[in-house]
Amino acid sequence: MEFRNSCKATPAKLTVVGAGPGDPELITIKAIKALNNANVVLYDALVNDALLQYAPHAEKIFVGKRKGCYAYQQDQINELIVSRAHSYGHVVRLKGGDPFVFGRGAEEMEYAASKGLEVAMVPGISSGLSVPGYQNIPVTKRGASESFWMITGTTKDHKLSEDVALAAKSNATVAILMGMSKLSQIVGLFKAEGKGETPVAIIQNGTRENEKIGVGTIDSIVSIVDEEGLANPAIIIIGEVVRHREKMIQIIRDKQLELSQKI
Ligand SMILES: C[S@@+](CC[C@H](N)C(=O)[O-])C[C@H]1O[C@@H](n2cnc3c(N)ncnc32)[C@H](O)[C@@H]1O
C-alpha cells in the first residue's frame, strides 16, 4: 500500500466526516475535500469502500465491526486517532451516515480535543432520513405526519430505547435504527397502542446495489421480515408516510398506462 504520511506536514487534527448512507454519490463535496487532505483515514463497516479512492495518499485503517467482531474497541480507536494525528497530522474519521447520529462522533471529538488535537466536523446524510427517502418514503408529509422520531433500537445497555414506547403513543413517523433484533418488542409496543394497521417498511442496505425492502403493517411485518430474509443493517420506518411509496408506484403505473393507450 502506498500512502503519503511518513512525515508530519500538518498540525495534529481530527476531522469527523459523514460518509452518507451507502451510495458513494451521497457524500458531500466538503467530505471529499477532507478525505483528499487526509494523512490517515479510520473508517467503519457502513462506509462504502469506494469512497476511500478520495483519499489516495492516506493510510486507511478499518476500525469497524465485521462478522459480529469489532476490529478495535472504542478506547483503542480514540488512542489510534490521537497517536496517528501526533505522528502524521490530519486524521479523518469516516463514519456511515452522519457522525452525530448514533455514530459516536461527538465522543471521539471530545477525546481528541482533550488531548490537544484540533477538531472539525463535516456532517453527512443520515441513513435515518435518506434510506426511506430513496424508497419514496418521506419522514414528514402534510396531512400524514407533522414530525418524526429517530430512535436507536439498541442502547448502550443493549436494551430497546424507552423512547420507542413514547413514540408509539404519538402521531409521529418513527424511524428506528439498530432495531432488527428487537422487532417483536417494537411491534408489541405499537400493538398495545391499537396501531396494528399502521404501515411499516423495513429497508436493508438502503441506497446500495443490494438494497432490500419489505412493506407491511405492524400486524404483518414480522412474518414479512422472515419471508424476505431482511436483516441488519436496516431501518424500520413506522407511520402513515409509508403509504406514499405505494401511492407513487400507483401514480406512475396509471400514467404509463394512460400514455400507452394514447400510442
Ligand atoms: C451505528 S448506527 C449509525 C447511523 C449513522 N450514523 C447514520 O446517520 O446513518 C448504524 C445503523 O444505522 C442504520 N443504517 C445505516 N446505514 C444504513 C443503510 N444503508 N441501510 C439501512 N440501514 C442503515 C442501521 O439501522 C444500522 O444498524
Ligand as a Chemical Component Dictionary entry (heavy atoms), coordinates in Angstrom:
data_LIG
# 
_chem_comp.id                   LIG 
_chem_comp.type                 NON-POLYMER 
_chem_comp.pdbx_formal_charge   0 
_chem_comp.three_letter_code    LIG 
# 
loop_
_chem_comp_atom.comp_id 
_chem_comp_atom.atom_id 
_chem_comp_atom.alt_atom_id 
_chem_comp_atom.type_symbol 
_chem_comp_atom.charge 
_chem_comp_atom.model_Cartn_x 
_chem_comp_atom.model_Cartn_y 
_chem_comp_atom.model_Cartn_z 
_chem_comp_atom.pdbx_ordinal 
LIG C1  C1  C 0  -24.439 2.863  14.427 1  
LIG S1  S1  S 1  -25.829 3.360  13.508 2  
LIG C2  C2  C 0  -25.084 4.621  12.565 3  
LIG C3  C3  C 0  -26.063 5.555  11.918 4  
LIG C4  C4  C 0  -25.376 6.613  11.054 5  
LIG N1  N1  N 0  -24.554 7.478  11.830 6  
LIG C5  C5  C 0  -26.363 7.440  10.234 7  
LIG O1  O1  O 0  -26.512 8.639  10.450 8  
LIG O2  O2  O -1 -26.973 6.858  9.323  9  
LIG C6  C6  C 0  -25.964 2.030  12.385 10 
LIG C7  C7  C 0  -27.391 1.743  11.980 11 
LIG O3  O3  O 0  -27.823 2.691  11.019 12 
LIG C8  C8  C 0  -28.723 2.073  10.125 13 
LIG N2  N2  N 0  -28.155 2.149  8.775  14 
LIG C9  C9  C 0  -27.039 2.798  8.401  15 
LIG N3  N3  N 0  -26.858 2.746  7.068  16 
LIG C10 C10 C 0  -27.903 2.042  6.582  17 
LIG C11 C11 C 0  -28.305 1.650  5.276  18 
LIG N4  N4  N 0  -27.602 1.981  4.196  19 
LIG N5  N5  N 0  -29.445 0.948  5.147  20 
LIG C12 C12 C 0  -30.192 0.627  6.209  21 
LIG N6  N6  N 0  -29.867 0.965  7.477  22 
LIG C13 C13 C 0  -28.739 1.673  7.659  23 
LIG C14 C14 C 0  -28.899 0.638  10.580 24 
LIG O4  O4  O 0  -30.002 0.596  11.458 25 
LIG C15 C15 C 0  -27.605 0.405  11.305 26 
LIG O5  O5  O 0  -27.710 -0.665 12.220 27 
# 
loop_
_chem_comp_bond.comp_id 
_chem_comp_bond.atom_id_1 
_chem_comp_bond.atom_id_2 
_chem_comp_bond.value_order 
_chem_comp_bond.pdbx_ordinal 
LIG C1  S1  SING 1  
LIG S1  C2  SING 2  
LIG S1  C6  SING 3  
LIG C2  C3  SING 4  
LIG C3  C4  SING 5  
LIG C4  N1  SING 6  
LIG C4  C5  SING 7  
LIG C5  O1  DOUB 8  
LIG C5  O2  SING 9  
LIG C6  C7  SING 10 
LIG C7  O3  SING 11 
LIG C7  C15 SING 12 
LIG O3  C8  SING 13 
LIG C8  N2  SING 14 
LIG C8  C14 SING 15 
LIG N2  C9  SING 16 
LIG N2  C13 SING 17 
LIG C9  N3  DOUB 18 
LIG N3  C10 SING 19 
LIG C10 C11 SING 20 
LIG C10 C13 DOUB 21 
LIG C11 N4  SING 22 
LIG C11 N5  DOUB 23 
LIG N5  C12 SING 24 
LIG C12 N6  DOUB 25 
LIG N6  C13 SING 26 
LIG C14 O4  SING 27 
LIG C14 C15 SING 28 
LIG C15 O5  SING 29 
# 
